[in-house]
Amino acid sequence: MGKAEDVVITSQVPSESIPLLGHTLPSPTYLTQEEVVQQAESAPWPGVRKALLCLLGALFACLLALAVLLMVTMPRPRPPLVWWQKASFYHLPPASFPDSDGDGQGDLEGVRHQLDRLLALSVQALVLGPILKSDLANLSRILPAHGSQEQLEALVDVGKKEGLRILLELPVWEEELDNRTNHHLKGAFQFWQALGIHGFLVSKDPAWRLEAVLDAWSELGAQTKPDRGQEKVLIVRDESERCNISSRVPDSVILSCRLLGAKRNLTVQGLAQRVEGALGHPRVPWPGWMVPWGPPLKSGLGEMLGVLQLTLPGVPLLQGGEGSPVPLQNESTEGSSDRLLLENLHCSLLTLRASSFALHGVDYIPLPLAGHSEDVFAFLRPGSCSAILVVLNLGPWPLQLSLSQLNFLVPAKVLFSTHPEPQQESNVDRVRLAPHQAVLLQVPRGRGQ
């Protein structure tokens, strides 16, 4: 019974009053609001927090300034080249049109039957010589001797399927300029463009005719915005020694210059001046290059001209017809080893040019060679990952060239040579150039620049 009473008595005692370990707990003390603020202000943490915030703000400002600096100083990406800025053009005069019906007169139908030949040459555009009537009011009509509009449309359709664009050369007209000239020119441009013609060629002389054509072309270009791949181009052919246009020209214009002057020779200084004139001003038209083939050239000169025409910045305007190194009809080169050599050279370089990004556009770095400044013409065509080094020995003596002279410290790959040595696809760190020999070498981008 005593045990039961003990249980009852113990259960009746409140648990809070049971002493812990036999000692009484001290009563808690609390800080006033003023004491909390006073202690917080005296602690080091607010200063550390302010310092961190200032550091983060300064870091953000530095990053922002760096981003702005990079945006200002980094080169802006260039717009992609349109088709005519990287194409190879082939000009065919009416006298060299193939004859399709055996009447002794070349015609547009005969040209259509030979398009496979141009496609095999890696040519992207065909410029037909003057086949239009030579009065302003009838520039939308074809001379019957050269074919019909239906034949031209059939030629355009085949070219469109095969990736070959067709352009027309404007004839020389005798009428004086009046207030209807602009109207006639714009009407003719619109008419042929609607039928699939991608541009026109006009001679620089006479100047008054060129001014009229440029005015009409500029106004028409401001009114239309073609789709990608359908851009139109105007080629201005300049036969003069000094190749330039004094008047302001629209963007969609190529100025095609002669590589060979009246003296029919090539010099390093003359070439440098001509290329500098074509590239040295911000508002010059897109550069183009042509070679007038006529009387036989000096030994080796034809190969040098072919290499230059197909590797210089800009676009080549290859001349078809009599004397051309790339005739439209194969039988024209039979029996001539020199002509066959030139044809093979042009075919190889046209194929290389079509597949090489470095040979498109107008990027160009001249590379003068100390000790060979009068004999060697060398330049670099930079690409996205590698560059093409072009070296021509225009002098009468052989020479040995070490790539280290041009700051290329690794072997280069031979892409093309006008002579059997060095062999194509071989890797070299020095080349021996015979008189009037040219080589193309693939080198790392960034060296020699």
KAMO-V377105 format. One line per field, one symbol per residue. ss: DSSP state (~ for helix, > for strand, _ for the rest). phi: phi as a letter, one per 20 degrees, with the letter a starting at -180 (. if undefined). Layout:
ss->???
phi->???
This chain:
ss->_~~~~~~~~~~___~~~__>__>_________~~~~~~~~~~__~~~~~~~~~~~~~~~~~~~~~~~~~~~~~_________~~~___>>>>_~~~___________~~~~~~_~~~~~~____>>>>___>___~~~___>_~~~__~~~~~~~~~~~~~~__>>>>>___________~~~~~~~~~~~~~~____>>>>>___~~~~~~~~~~~~~~~~~_________>>>>>>______________>>>>>>_________~~~~~~~~~~~~______>>>>>__________~~~~~~~~~~~___>>>>>__________~~~~___~~~~~~~~~~~~~~~~~~~_~~~_____>>_________>>>>>>>___>>>>>>>>_____>>>>~~~~_____>>>>>>_________>>_>>>>___>>>>>>>>_____
phi->.ffffffffffeefffeffelmceffffdceffffffffffefffgffffffffffffffffffffffffffeffffffffegfeceddcecfgfdffeedmencfbffffffdfgffffemedbddeffdefecgfcfecefgfdpcfffffffffffffendedcceffedefffbfegfffffffgfffffeoferbccffdfffffgfffffffffffeccffgndfdcdddedeefdeacfefcffecddedfedefflbdcffffffffffedecfdffffccccfebggefgnffffffffgdcffocedfeenfnffcffdfffdfncffffffffffffffffffddffeemcfbcfcfdfncfedddcbddfdfdccdedcceeeecfbddefffdmddcfdefeabfcfdfffmfdcdbcddfgldccdcecffoemd
